[in-house]
Amino acid sequence: MFAPLYKQLKKNAKFEWGEEQNNAFEAAKAYLCSHPILCIFNRDERCYIYTDASRAGIGGVLKQRQQDGTLRPVAYFSRKLRSYELNYSVPELECLAIIECVICWHHYVYDNEFTVITDHMPLKWLNSIKKPSARLFNWSLKLSQYKFVVVYQKGKNNVEADSLSRSPVTETVQNEEHLKIVNILQKDELIVMQKQLTNTDHLKKVDGIFVKQTPLFKKIVIPNAMRNE
């Protein structure tokens, strides 16, 4: 859906704006202005992870059953395929979608049995595949720490995950140090400090961290907890 806009972000891409791009832009605005539909995660309820893959990307939806008996989304995941993943077989792509979603929602599903719903029948026997490829075998080992069952569902009934895999979100590359700084700054005791810093002209917040900017240089503001590392 948003692919025409993502193409404009590629390096050295020629800027084009026509009906296709404008429709994607209007759709994006409509989604941003619509009411949120995500439900709050409930530790006592079972998780259902719907996954799908395409030649464009992978996607998934984490759902839980609500008091009225309906399954509602708690979180969404999608990303574009990396260049080397374009050569993966269909089973490998479908398995990639599962493992990426499970890792993304590790904090939700670890130590709790959950259900994975896929539209690829062979993956129903993921944990008992005979003579799997090296890649599938490695992924199977990673998934062995989780307690889950795989259920097959026809693709036409897996609309949300299918849509996410075909209109993946462009992946943001962040290194471990960057994420560590962001996580520390997210702590409650630093919220007040952050609000005070935002009133300082020479400090800007970029991707979750503060950057001191002058005409001559840029420096990352390191939290006190990391200054001795």
Steps between C-alpha positions, in 0.01 A plus 500: 500500500776744595765363262476806267603721793781271617651507150544876536724442803755284319846639442533688169131439424347743253215687664167417342153605609198373314165342571659186647714696747215733591263210571761342729549833678125546553472142631784565746325813628176307543674231708676758718175686567290192578428387854749252651378140505778332699402328824699494821708184548362259760755262655223257596371456144648277230681670210416424137764603245385523137789512252548524127778559246521628145779588259477855632519443874376320809226593744308387802226584748491408869145453628332412828145403586297775664218477754241496222670194350645675196866490400643852483847622395753590768796574271601505135833419335632534146824564318640485148713206393874557504688444175631154597155388616355547152654163406327308781256224411131541585522278813805697616323833452195378689723371780690830501172680561432276799841535660516878449157547656576271794830677570332841468235398755732296721397704806138402438532130421806370686413240763137496382354255251368674189360417157652586161259520207652468152364446150789269407402138572854348529584733791229331705762233562782750554618333820516155341625561145725217380823608331438877517735742325782643710315831522173340612690283747668806659168681523339192652767503771429866574129427530557198724513728807135592446183302567267526203286314251472572128154511343430515127253756368417578139661818372167663416415488873834652604434844354682721751834318498478463122451876459794578730734269309407664169529857632792465743636785707849614407740365759689746720859399569610564858809368672507350849660805663233726354224274634670480839505878532135523398397233752678677785350835409155341504523431873250684717757684710637673189171618353512831688858561388402433140219753513737761640761428234250543219481867593871543428560646155823316421361156591287302259336160536585273206373138484444489876835647609616856569758663275693816589528699181725800433623655175821297530400155630233259619530294817272234648393568859599189697282410804672501839455123528725447196770762555740259670480238224 
